[in-house]
Amino acid sequence: MHIPVLKKEVIEGLNPKEDENFIDATFHMGGHSQLILEKTKGKILGIEIDEDIFKKAKEKFKDNKRVVLINDSYVNLEEIVEEIDFKNVNGILFDVGMSSWHIDESKRGFTFKKDEPLNMLFKKEGMSAEEIVNTYTKDELERIFKDYGEEKKARKIAEAILKARKEKPIKTTFELINVLAQNYHALPRIFQALRIEANKELENLRKTLSQALKVLKSGGRLLVISFHSGEDRIVKQFIKENKDKIEPLNKKPIVPEMEEIKQNPRSRSAKLRILIKK
Ligand SMILES: C[S@@+](CC[C@H](N)C(=O)[O-])C[C@H]1O[C@@H](n2cnc3c(N)ncnc32)[C@H](O)[C@@H]1O
């Protein structure tokens, strides 16, 4: 089960009032949204890219008239809001990346701990991790391992992949692990890099933040929970570029307390930034 991170901090940051509306841009099964619903009588627009998760969420919230669920990417935020005419948005939450469900149940190769097809896509279309590993040039692989995985041995690992795939295509997580055998320590970073590349996660976040700003009411709150430095860098850059339009509530990002990290190790790298629209 996916445990929402920074629950108390998200609710304090969004500060929902009785008649306010919110967008949960990474709805999943509505962990955060449920907490928001307890504080407001307003509506929530939930966006979830993953069709399998979306179907389950839709079923879970089928009797709740205050929740509108859309199966799409948040990169289409402005369009979605316009299409369903979702007005007076007081807060938007992004809790980016994958969920525990992706690791535990999707069978799409998100973790190196299980032998699964090397897919790593949130949605059905797109270039899978398998295609990336088997078609990218050495330079391209090195770039993603460096940029999205901060992997020091990026070049060596890219070379090992090219050598291995000449023999036969790399199709599963365990086949990839065999290729990386001497660099076992690098596995989390290589898997992270492939997932980010497959889903265009950084590009999408960059494209979406300015849309979120447009959609928000003046005085509205934009909350972003990121899980690695590449994502947080995008948020920091966005703050810099929009100084005249937004005010960060805190100088430094909010991180989980020790107790939360103990109970939910996945939260250890979470960073929350809260921005207020002027
Ligand atoms: C970390 S989980 C969110 C968990 C949720 N806040 C909760 O506490 O229950 C991230 C979710 O965002 C979804 N997601 C990832 N990229 C997305 C995108 N571009 N558009 C919409 N949803 C996306 C994932 O499928 C996943 O379900």
The ligand as a Tripos MOL2 file, in Angstrom:
@<TRIPOS>MOLECULE
LIG
   27    29     1     0     0
SMALL
NO_CHARGES

@<TRIPOS>ATOM
      1 C1          3.9690    9.4230   -5.3760 C.3       1 LIG1
      2 S1          2.4810    8.9360   -6.1370 S.3       1 LIG1
      3 C2          1.2650   10.0130   -5.4330 C.3       1 LIG1
      4 C3          0.6630    9.5160   -4.1780 C.3       1 LIG1
      5 C4         -0.5050   10.3140   -3.6430 C.3       1 LIG1
      6 N1         -0.1490   11.6950   -3.4070 N.3       1 LIG1
      7 C5         -0.9770    9.6820   -2.3490 C.2       1 LIG1
      8 O1         -0.4680   10.0800   -1.3060 O.co2     1 LIG1
      9 O2         -1.7910    8.7800   -2.3920 O.co2     1 LIG1
     10 C6          2.6360    9.5920   -7.7330 C.3       1 LIG1
     11 C7          1.4780    9.2750   -8.6570 C.3       1 LIG1
     12 O3          1.5390   10.1630   -9.7630 O.3       1 LIG1
     13 C8          1.2860    9.4630  -10.9510 C.3       1 LIG1
     14 N2          1.9710   10.2220  -12.0170 N.ar      1 LIG1
     15 C9          3.2680   10.1810  -12.3760 C.ar      1 LIG1
     16 N3          3.4960   11.0120  -13.4060 N.ar      1 LIG1
     17 C10         2.3060   11.5970  -13.6880 C.ar      1 LIG1
     18 C11         1.9000   12.5490  -14.6700 C.ar      1 LIG1
     19 N4          2.7600   13.0480  -15.5580 N.pl3     1 LIG1
     20 N5          0.6090   12.9380  -14.6640 N.ar      1 LIG1
     21 C12        -0.2840   12.4410  -13.7620 C.ar      1 LIG1
     22 N6          0.0500   11.5160  -12.8420 N.ar      1 LIG1
     23 C13         1.3220   11.1040  -12.7960 C.ar      1 LIG1
     24 C14         1.8550    8.0820  -10.7040 C.3       1 LIG1
     25 O4          1.2390    7.1310  -11.5340 O.3       1 LIG1
     26 C15         1.5270    7.8670   -9.2190 C.3       1 LIG1
     27 O5          0.3030    7.2340   -9.0600 O.3       1 LIG1
@<TRIPOS>BOND
     1     1     2 1
     2     2     3 1
     3     2    10 1
     4     3     4 1
     5     4     5 1
     6     5     6 1
     7     5     7 1
     8     7     8 2
     9     7     9 1
    10    10    11 1
    11    11    12 1
    12    11    26 1
    13    12    13 1
    14    13    14 1
    15    13    24 1
    16    14    15 ar
    17    14    23 ar
    18    15    16 ar
    19    16    17 ar
    20    17    18 ar
    21    17    23 ar
    22    18    19 1
    23    18    20 ar
    24    20    21 ar
    25    21    22 ar
    26    22    23 ar
    27    24    25 1
    28    24    26 1
    29    26    27 1
@<TRIPOS>SUBSTRUCTURE
     1 LIG1         1 GROUP 0 **** ****
